[in-house]
C-alpha cells in the first residue's frame, strides 16, 4: 500500500524530534522542514524523489513556463502520484541568463519548487556552477586553481560574491501565496571526492574545499539571512568512511549527510554483476553513514542514484529497495528523464517496458510519495 504524504502543520512532537537529533538550532522554515524529515525517518518512511520531474519528462517538456499548471509528471503517469522529493538544478543562474544549463527557464524552476511545496513535497537544489576561472562548465577541470581564485584574496573573489548574490536573490523569491519563504534542501559542491568538477578532490586542497563551503554558507545564511535552507553534504559513493569525512565542513554547516551513487552497467561483467556491485557498495556506505548520522546528529539520504535507461526489470525491487529498507534513509532521488536524449532517463515513464517493477517499489509501505 502506497504511503502518501499530505501537506501538514508541524507538530510539537516533530519539533522535539528535530531538536533531539541535532538540527534544533535551525530557524524559520528550515526548522520546520528538519522536523518533518526527522518525523518521517522516525516513522520508518523513505521519500522517493526525481530530478526535474515537473519541468519535463522522457517525451515531453513544459512549453509555457509562466502558465503551465505543472500537473504532468512521468512518475505520476506511471504510479498515480508525484514523487515526494523534487530535485531542481540551478547551474548557469550565476550568469544572469533566463535558463539553466539544461535549458529549463528559471521562472519554471521557481514555479515548480513552490508548486511542489504546496502539494506537500520536499524540494532540493543542486548547483553546477560554471568554471569562473576558465569560462568553461562545471566539468572543466583544466585548472586546479579555480577554488583558490574565488576564496578571499583570489582574483575572482569579488566576482564569485556577485554569483552568490544572484543565487541568494533567487532563493529569496521562493515564497508561498502568503509571501512566506518555502523550505528547501541545498546541495552544493557535491561529489567532491571525485575529480570531475572544478571543486573536486584533485582540484583543490582539503582546506580550500572547506573554505569554499564556509564562504557559501556565511553569505547565504549569515549575510543574507536565508532561514529556509537545509544544507546537504554529498560525496560520491567511491570512498570509505575516512574519505567521506576528510573534507566535511563541520556540524555547524551541515544538516544532512548525503551520498551520490549510481549503478553503472559494465557490459563486460554483465548487468547482474553490475547491480550486485552497486548493492554491495551502497550497503557498506549506508552502514557507515548511519553510524556517522548518529554520531553527528544528522539525518542521511541517498541524494543521487539510478541506473541509466533502467535495463534491469527488477532494479527497483531487487537491487535498490533491499538495501535502503534496512537503513534510516530520509529520501532517495533518482536523476532526470531527459526529453531530448531518449536513452538518458533514470525514472520510469508511461509505456516503459519495466514500469511494473517501479509500481511494485512504490507499493512498499516504507516508500512515500505525494
Number of C-alpha atoms within 10 A of each C-alpha: 10 18 18 17 16 13 11 9 9 14 13 9 12 22 20 15 20 25 18 13 18 20 26 17 10 21 14 15 19 25 23 22 24 30 27 22 23 26 21 20 20 13 11 17 22 25 27 23 30 27 27 22 29 29 24 22 24 24 14 15 18 18 13 11 19 11 10 14 13 18 11 18 24 24 24 19 14 19 22 13 17 27 30 28 26 25 28 25 21 21 20 22 23 21 14 11 10 13 18 21 16 12 10 21 21 19 13 22 23 17 22 25 26 23 18 21 22 15 15 17 23 26 23 23 20 18 21 21 23 21 20 20 19 13 9 14 17 18 16 15 20 13 13 17 16 21 24 22 18 21 19 14 10 15 14 18 17 15 14 18 17 14 19 20 16 16 17 18 14 16 19 18 14 20 17 15 8 6 9 14 21 25 27 27 21 21 21 19 22 22 23 23 22 17 15 16 23 29 28 23 18 16 23 21 16 16 11 17 23 17 17 21 19 16 17 18 20 14 16 21 15 12 10 15 12 21 20 24 26 22 20 27 28 26 25 20 24 16 14 13 14 8 13 22 15 13 20 18 18 13 13 12 18 19 26 26 25 29 27 22 23 20 22 14 20 12 10 8 9 10 16 14 14 16 22 14 15 19 21 12 18 22 17 14 20 24 15 14 24 19 13 17 19 14 11 17 19 25 27 28 27 24 28 23 20 23 22 20 16 22 12 17 14 18 20 22 17 16 19 21 18 13 16 21 15 12 18 23 25 25 26 25 25 25 22 21 27 21 16 13 10 11 13 17 21 21 27 25 22 17 10 13 12 19 21 17 18 20 18 15 22 24 15 16 14 21 23 25 24 22
